[in-house]
Amino acid sequence: MGRDLDSRDLPDNARGIMTTIETGARTKFLEYVMTLGMTTMEGRGFYYPVDTAIGRDDRLYVVNRSLDIVPRGVRVTMCDIDSEYYGTFGSFGEKDGQFIWPSGGAIDSRGRVYVSDEQLHRISVFDREGAFVSRWGSHGTGEGELDTPSGIAFDNQDNLFVSDTYNHRIQKFTADGRFLLSFGSQGHGDGELNLPWGVTLDANNNVYVANWGNDCILKFSPQGEYLASYGTSGSGDGEFQRPSSVAVDGEGYIYVADWGNERVQVLDPEGGFAMKLRGQATLSKWAENFLSVNVEEGAARARANLELEIDYSVIHPHEESSHIEKFFWSPVSVKLDRAGTLYVTESNRHRIQVYKRIAS
């Protein structure tokens, strides 16, 4: 089974919905807009979401992993930035259209939704409304075989790049699963991979990989030639601790889910530090509706101090994030829509925070 998002003994949380911006080299680069989602194991809401795929019509497909001991909650939630809810699809299991340990989502030019499954070592395909279309993938180490596939992303020719995590490589397939090429090998040197997770492509089809085990972002050509590495291990600006996802905008800015440091960092096109986010969430529309109906819970929240002054026994971003609702807590995925809007999926607070670029 793949990396457990709760391997740091992260406790469950209530219906969280808040966060704060902490900027570095450049201020007013990104502006917080809203929070999407609410904690639910079924229906309208999310439960330990791990990725968000964005369609050309801007519909969001949120991949919910749940917990490995809680089959209920595994599904894909369909919604949009206005909190319109379009239903769910998928469930826990091994049959067609089901998942055991879903990890990544991507959408091809025809609007079909692809979901990777780390436990079943396969890719499942659905239509825009969530009807099952097909699946492909088999467990192994040979060309075209998969061992714990996680992040997935399409190039502009509908070829799918897959982070073949436990094989420490990236594989490229046609949309129907025909193997095209493989690159990367296990190690800690230039261009080497150690449990790669998130993957994305820029406008020139260069491939960026969140090299989770090596605490860096790697850049490859479309043919898999190593081009660059960004970041080193640590908690300083431009340093990473277990990066889980990466996105690149039209100007070449690189957005990284710095999962182990409970933050999102932005690098400039040359890989220099641009800014960082700790989170700035507010109540989502769904949460506001829930609290207006459940009056007692709403009243209890209104009385609560959501930004306690805490004397932490351990100085670590996780301790702060797990206690202060507004901060990111397990920011596992970063995605950009066509307008450059940033969507940060938080697994442990079951929500998505949305940020817009500010014109320079």
N, C-alpha and C positions, 0 to 999 in steps of 0.2 A: 504494500500500500504506500501511497505517496506521503509527502510531508504533511504532518498533522498540524493544522493551523492553531491547535490548542496545546502544542507540545511544551509551551512554557507555563503550563498549568494555569491558563487564563480562565477565571471564573465566568459563569454566565452573567448577563446583565439584564437590567430591566429594559423597558422600551426607551432606549436612548435616542436622543435626537439633537445634539448641539455640537460646535468646534471653534478655533482661533487662528488667525494668520500670523506667522512669524516670518518676516522677510529678512533677506540677507543682503547681497550686493546690490540688488535693484529693488526699489520699492514700487508699489502700484503696478506690478506686472500681471498679477491675477487678482480678481475680485470675487469674493464669495457671493453666490447667488441664492442658493436654496439647498434644502435637504429633501431627499426622496426616500420613501420606504417606511416600514414599521415592522416590528417583530411579530410574525405569525408563522405557525407551522403549516398552515394550509391557506389557500386562497390569496386574497389581496395582501401582500406583504412579502418579507424576505426572512429566511432562516439560515444563518451562517452563509451569506452569499460569498462567492469566490471570484466572480468575473461578471462583466457586463458587455454584451455585444450590441452594437448600434447599427441599425439598418439604414439604408439610404433614405427611407421615409422618416428617420429619426425615432423609430420605435425601439425601445430598449428591451433586451432579453437578458434577464438577470439569472445567472446560474446559482442555484442554492444547493449547497453540499449537505447541510444539516450536520450531525455528529455521527461518528462511525458506529455508535451504539444506539442511534435513534433514526430508524428508517423513515419515519414520518418527517416531512419537511423537505425531502429531496424533490426538486422540481425546477422548472424554468418559469419565471414570472415575466409576463409581458406588460409593459406600461410605457409612459413617455415622460418628457420633462415637465408636462403640466399635471402629472399625477393621474392621468387617465389610465384606467386599468382594463386590460384586454384579455385577461384570463391566464391560465397556467397550462403547462403540458409536461409530460414525463412523470415518473414516479420511481420508487426504489425497486430494484430487481434486475434480472439478467435478460429479460425478454426484449424483443424489439421495442424501442422507444423508452426503455428504462435505463437507470443508472445505478451504480453502486457508490462511486466516488468521483462525481463530475468535477471538472477542474477548469476548463477554458471554453470560451465561446467565440465564434466568428461567423460572418455572414458573407456569402458570395454575391456576385453581381446580379443573380436572379432572385435574391432575397431569401435563399435557403439558409437555414440556421444549422451550424455545425457545433457539436458539443463533444469534448474529449472526456474520456473516462479513465482515470488512473488505475482503478482496480480491474476493470474489464479489458484494458489495453486496446481500446477501440475508439473510433469516431462515429457518432450517430448523426444522421442528417434528417432535418424536419423542414416542412414548408413554412411559409410566413405565419400561418395560423397555428403552427405546432403539430400538424399531422405528421406522423412518422413516414419517412421516405425510404431510407436505406441505412446501412451501417457497414463499416469495413475496418480492418485491422486485426492482427493476430499477435500473440505474445511471443517474443523471441529477441534474438540479437542480430539476426541476419538483415540484409538490405530489405527495407520495407516492413520489417517486423518492429514491434513497439514494446517497450518496457516502461510503463507508467507515463504515458503521454500527458502533458499538462498544457502549457500555453500553445495557442494556435492562431495563425493569422494568414490572410490571403494577400498575394501580390495583385498587380493590376491585370493579370491574365488568368485569374481564377485558379492559380496554383496555391495549394495549402502548405504552409510551413508549420511543422510540429516540433515542439520541444520534447524530444524523446529522452525523458529525464534520467532514468536509471541506466540508459545506454550512453549518457553523457554526449549527446550529439543532437544536431538538428536535421530533420528529414523533410524533403520536399515531395509532395504528391500532387497528382491531378485532383480535381474536385471529386472524382469518383474513386479515388484511392489508389491509382496506379503510381508506383514508385518512380521518381525521377532522379533524385540525387540525395546524398547524405554528406554532411561535413561536421568536423569537430571530433575531438577525442578527449578522454579523461586526463586531467592534469591541472597544474597551477601556473603554467607558463603562458606566454603570449598566444592568444587564440585558442587556448585549451579550456575545456568546460568541466564544471563540477556541479552536477545536479541543476542544469539549466531549467528555468521556469518560464517566465513570460517572454513572448517574442512579438516583434512588430516589424513593419517595413516602412521606409520613407518613400517619398515621391519617385525616387530613382530605383526602387526595389532593393535598396540595401537593407540588410537584415540586422536588427538590433536584438540582443538577447540579454535578459536579466540572469546573469550568471550567479545564481543564488549561493552556491557553496563557496565561491571565490570572492564574493562581495564586490562585484564590479559589473559594468555593462560592456558587452563586446559588440563590435560592429563588423559585419562581413559583407562582401559583395554579393550580388544575386547568385553568383556561381559558388559561393562559399569560401572565398578567399578572405583571410583575416586582414582587417583594415585598421582597427583601433580598439583601445581599451580605455574606459573612463571609470575613475574612482578607485579607491583602495579601502581596506577594512578600517572601520572606526566610526566615531559619532560626530566628527567635525564637519564643516561645510565641504561638500563634495565627496565625503566618505560615506560608505554604506555598511549596513549590517543586514545581511540576508535580503537583498533586493528581490522582489517577487514579480514585478511587472514594469514594462517600459512602453512609452508612447513617444512619437516624434511628430511635430507639427510641420506645416508647410514651409516655415522659415528655418527648420532644422533644429529648433529647441527640443531638448530631450527631457521627458518627464519620467520620474522614477518613483515607484512605490517602495520606499525605504522601510520595508516591513519591520525589521528588527529594531529600528530606531523610532518607530511609531510616527512616521512623518512622510511627506512627499517632497522630493527635491526636484528642482529644475536646473538643467545645465544648458549653457549656450551651445551653438552649433560646433564649437571647437572643444566642447567638453568642460569648459570652465564653469564654476559655480555661479548661478544666477539668483536663485532664491529658494526658500523652503517654506513649507506649510506645516503647521501643527493641527489645523482644523478650526472650523468656525460654525459648526452646524446649529441650526435652529429647528423648531418643531416642523415636521413635514405636514402636508395637508392631511394625509391619512392619520397621522398621530393626533392632529388637532381635532379631527372628526371623532376619533376614538375617545379622547378625553372629554369632548362635549357631551357624548352619550353616556360615558361612564363617569358620572359626576363625582363620586367619592374619590376615584383615582385622580381626577383632574384637580380636585381641591387639595389632595395630599401633595401633588406635584407643585402646586402654587405656593404651598407653605415651605417647601424644601429649599435648602441652600445648595444650589447646584455648583458652586465654586468655593468649596471649603478650603480654608487655610490648613494644610496638613503637614505635620512634621514627619516626613518619610524616613523610615528606618533604613531603606535602601534607595540610593539615588540612581534611578534608572527611568528612562522614558516610559517604560511599561507601567511602572508604579503610578506615575502621574496620569497616564492615559486611562488606566483602569479605574481610577477614582473620580476623575473630572469628566463629566459627560460630554462636554463640548469638544474634547480633543479626539483626534483619530485614535482608534483602538483596533489594531490589526488592519491597516490600510493595505489590502492585498492586490488591488488592481487599479490601473489608471488607463482610461480610454479617452479619445478625442472624437468629437463628431465633426461633421463637414465644416461647421462654423468655427472650429477650434475650441469649443467648450470642453472643459475637462470634467470627467466623471471619476470620482474616487470611491471605489467600493470598499466598505469597511466590514470585515467579516464579523467581528465580535460586537458590533453595535447594530448589525443588521440594517444597514442603510447605505445610501450613496450621497456624497457631498458634491455639489456642482459649483464650478468656478469658471468665470469668463475672462478672456484676455482683455486687458485694457490697452487701447491704442497708444503707441509711444509717440 
